[in-house]
């Protein structure tokens, strides 16, 4: 019995490795469509802050970390980016900015964006805004939307 236990663990480990390798063949990854139709930003600073804090999920310019290319992590990241783009996409501003694009500063005001888990373990730390930068981005987004309202519609 003692000799069979390590044998079954070995077989289970091989099966798990095979499944992990096989799921890498599922082509569900983040894509970056070529659409680049951004709003007429009120200032370069607003654009810089928005791209720094929001573009990973709310534009067609998503950069993923090395481990985010590995399934099943890539599946989670891809779904998260698709949901983000459906809510607001800076790169499809005049054709279809997203469902929540009429007031894109609200998630910043209530503190729900960028999500706290996005900064866990020091990942994506460059996207974290200071309170002053957040206020600056909110004011800039309000001016941008007032001057160039986004197209509405789902994703």
C-alpha positions, 0 to 999 in steps of 0.5 A, a space after each residue: 500500500 505504501 508503494 502504491 500511494 507515491 505511484 498514484 500521486 505521480 500519475 495525478 501530477 502527470 495528469 495535472 501537468 498534461 491538463 495545464 499544458 493542454 489548456 494553453 492551446 485554447 485561444 482566449 487571450 487579450 487582443 488589442 484591436 486597432 481602433 484608436 479614436 480617443 476623445 478630444 482631451 481637455 489637456 495632455 495631463 488628463 490624457 496621461 493620467 487616464 492612460 496611466 490609471 485606466 488604459 489597461 482595461 479601458 482602451 485597446 492598448 492593454 499590456 499584460 504581464 508575463 504570467 497573464 499570458 498563461 491559462 487559466 490566468 489569461 482567461 480571467 484577465 481577458 474577461 476582465 478586460 472585455 468587461 472594462 472595455 464594454 463599460 468604457 473604451 477610450 479608443 472607441 470614443 466617438 463610435 462606441 465608448 461603452 455602457 458607462 461612458 456618460 460619467 466615467 469619473 464616477 468610479 474614480 470618485 467612489 474609489 472603485 476604480 482602479 480596483 484595489 486588487 489590481 495593486 495586490 503584491 505591488 503589481 501594476 503599481 504605476 497605475 495607482 494615483 495619489 489623491 491629488 492625481 485622482 482629483 485632477 483626473 476627475 476634473 479633467 474627465 468632466 471637462 473632456 466629456 463636456 467638450 466631447 461627449 462619448 458615443 453610447 452603447 454596449 461594448 
